[in-house]
Amino acid sequence: MTRSGLRASFGWLATTGEWRRLTGNVSSLRQLSDLATAGRAGKGRPLQGADEAVRLGLLGGFELEVGHQPRVVAVPFRVQRLVAFLALRDRPLHRAYVSGRLWMDASQEQAFGSLRATLWTARRLPCPLIEASSTHIALGSGVRVDAHELAACARHVLQHARPVVRDDVDQLALAGDLLPDWFEDWVVEEAERLHQLRLLALETAADDLLAERRFSEAAMAALAALRGEPLRESACLRLVRACLGMGNVAEARERFRTFRARLLSELDLEPSPSIQQLLAGYISPLSQGSTPGSSPRAAITSRSR
């Protein structure tokens, strides 16, 4: 910018008496020009530092939190779709594939245009969400995703990578469903996969906890699995075992009766003999299926697979 042009651009400051207050110790027009240029260049850039935490929530609904003292960031829905798609794939994807999956009803040219517009909008958010090259795009490497953390916890439990701890049970039991209000195929498929992975991990955790006689934690895991699928007999079986292990016979009977009534009402089915035999000594109508002299408590800590 020329000296005369700069004077014209900032002439209004001199007339309003604001010049000295705003310039402070700036000693030359060149310094002031550099400051003004830097201000214009910074407009619309991310507000956070590169080391600031970014956490993406997909369980229970879409939510983006930024900062070590998290603040929720509003994200336009078209950016939400792109970010969620990249997060669920968790690897670099070709631009043509992404645009084709997210804008299936559009022409190729229109889909590419929609992707470019969405990327441009995402860059204006106060956090780096997407990494893009000329051919591929991926979720930003610094973005933590709650669905990834849940899946990792479930895999550790299923693989018996370490003893089950209370935090594992809490994370698995309290997790919400993946984007429950989204009904696109790529969301529904991944939601079902994660749902089943979580239920299997909860039942495996309950087995391990029963074997260690940690009955209250086993009950939490089994109850969470049963709430996830109320007609899941394997979860009810583990819950009954945990209740009996704690000495809560009445609760065990009530849990079974509630499950049995629902199974009859919705599917017109009776529970399998395994769960009836477990309660044979406690519920007289079921005692016909028990073996004389058998003890129901002997099966409490046995593992069911």
N, C-alpha and C positions, 0 to 999 in steps of 0.2 A: 504494500500500500504506500502511495506517495505521501510526502509530508503534508501537502495541501489537502489531499483526500482525507487524511486522518484528522486534520483540524476540522474539516467539514462534518465528518462523522460524529465527532464529539463536541461540536459547537454548542449543543443544547446544554451540556454540562456547565460550560462557562457562564451561560446566561442564567442558570438556576442556582449558582453558588455551590454546586456539589463537586466541582472539579477537584479542589484541594482535599476534601474529605475522602474521595474515592482513590486518588492517586497516591496519597501518603508520601512515601519516600521515593516514588518513581521519578527519576531525574531526567528522563528524556522521552521524546515522542516515540522513539524506537522501542523502548521498554514497554510503554503503554500499548503499542501495537502488538507486541509479543503476548502480553497478557490477554488482550481482547481476542487474538487468534486462538490462544489456548482455550479460552472459555467457550468459543464457538465449537472447537473440535471436540470438547468434552461433552457437549450436549447429546443426550441419548445413550451415553455409554453406560456399562454396568456400574452400579453404585458401590459394589462390594469389592473387597480385595480377593485375590486369587485363593488365599488361604481360608476364606470364610466358609463355614459349613453349609452345605446344601443338602437337604433331605427331602426326598420325594415319597409321599404317602399314596399308596394305591389300595390299601386294605381299608374297607369301609367307605371309600370314596377318594377322589383326587384331592390332594393337598400338597402344596409346596411351602417348605419352611426354609428360611435363610438366616444364617447367623448363629453364633454360639449361644446367644440368648434369642431363641427362634422367634421370628416374626413371619406371619403368613403372607404370602405374595399372591395377589390375584393373577390368574393366568387365563387368557382367552381360550375358549373351548377348542378352537382349531389347533392351537398349540398344545393343549392338553392331549388331544388325540395323537398327535405326532410324538410327543414325549412318552406317553404311555406305550405306544407301539414299539418305540425303540427300547424302552425299559424292559418290556416283556420278551423281546428278542435277545437283548443283552449281548449284542455283537454288531460290528459294522455291517451296514446293509447298503446295497446298491440303490442309488436314487430312483432308478426306474422301478425297482421292486416296491419300494415304499410308496411312491406316488400311485402305482397301480393298485396296491392293496387299500390305500386310504381313500382314493377317489375312483372307485371302480366304475361308476356310472359316467365318468367324464372321458373325453377323448384323451389320447396320450399328451397332446400339446396342452390341453387344459389342465390335466393332472400335474404336469411339470410346472405349469404356472402357479397352481395352487400350492405346490410344495415350496417353490421359491418365495411366494408371499408369506407362507407360514414361517419359514426360516427367518425371513426378514423381521417378522413380528417377534419371534423368539429372541433375536439378538437385542431387542430393545428392553428386555426384562432385566431387572437388577441382579442377575446371576447367570453364570455360564451353564446352560443346560445341554447344548448340543454341540458336538464336534463334527465339522463338515469339511469334506474335500470336494474336488471337482466331480468325483464319481460316487463317493460313499458318505453316509452320515451315521452317527452313533450317539448314544447318550453320553454326556460329558463324564469323563473318568472320575471326577471329584464328586459326583452325585451319589449319595447313599439312597437305596431303595428298600422300603420296608418289606416288600414282597420277596426280594432277594434274601434278606436276613431271615425271614420265616422259612424259606425253602432250605437254606443252609442249616438252620436249627433242626428241621425235620430230618434232613439227611444224616446229620450227626447221630440223632437218636436211632434211626433205622439201622445205621451201620454199627451201632454200639461203639462209636469212636471214643466215647468217654462215659463215665457214669452219669446218669441222669441227675441234674440238679434242679432246684426249685425254679430258677430262672427259665430253664427249658420248659417246664410245665406251664409257667405263667405266660411265656411268649406264645406257646402253641394254643393254650386255652383261651387267651384273650384276643387273639387275632380276629379281625373282621373278614368278611368275604371280599374278594378282589373286585373292585369297581362294580358294586351291586346294581347300580342303576344304568349300566351300559349293556347294550344287547347286540353289539356287533359280533360276528362270528369269531373273530380273532381274540376278542375279550372272553366270550363265553367258554371257548375251548380251554384257554389258559386258566380261567377261574375254576373249572371243573377239575383240571389236573392238580392245581394247588390245593383245592378242597380235599381231594382224595389223599394226597400226600400228607396233609395235616392230620386227617383222621387216622391214617395208618401209624403216623408217628405218635399220636396221643395214645393209641392202644398199645403200641410197643413200650412207650414210657410207663403205662399202667402195669404191664406185665413185669417190667424190671423193678418197679417200686413195690409191687406185691411180693416179689421174690425177696426183696430186702426188708419186708414187713413195714414199709413206710405207707401205711394204709390210708392216711388222710390225703397225702399227695396223689396216691393212686386213684382215690375217689374223685379228686379234682380233674385228673386227666380223663378218666372214664366218663364223668358227667359232661365234660366239654365235648367229647366225641358223640355222646348220645344227643346232646343239644344240636350238634351239627347235622345228625341224621337220626331223628326220633325212633325210627323203626330198625335201627342197626342193632341186631341181637348181640353181636360180639361186644359191643360197648356196654350194653345192659348187663351182660354176664360179668364183665370186669367190675362194674359198679356194685353189683350184688356181692361179689367176693370181697371188695374193699369194705363194704358196710359190715359184713359178717366178721371180717378181720378186726374191725374196731369194736365189735360186740354190739352193734346196732341192728339187732335182729328185726325189730319192728320196721325200721327204715328199709332194710333189705326186702322184706315182704311187700312193703308198699311200693317200692320201686318196681318190683317184678309185676305186681298186680296192675299198676298203671301201664306198664309196657304191654302186658298181655291184653288188656282191654283195648288199647290203641291198635295193636296188631290184628285183633279180631274185627274191630270196627272198620279199619281201612283196607285190610287185605283178606279178611276171613280166614286167617291162619292161626294156629296155635304155636307157642314157642317150642323150640326143639327140645328133645329129651335132656340134653346136657345141662341146660339151665334149670329145668324142672328137678333133675336129680340133685343138683346142688342145694336146692331148698327143700328136698323131700322130708327131712327131719324137722322142718320148721313150719311147714304148711300141710296140714293133715290131708286135704284132698289130693295132694301130689305124692303122698307117701307110697302109693301103689307102685310107683316106678323106682323105688329105692331098693337097694340090696339089703337084706337083713344083716344087722350088725354094723352096717357102714356108718361112718361119721362124716357129716357134711363138712365139718371144719377141716378135714384132711385135704380137701380140694381147694381151700382158700388161696393158698400160696402157689398152687400149681400153675404153670405157664400154659396159656392157650395160644395157639398160632393159627 
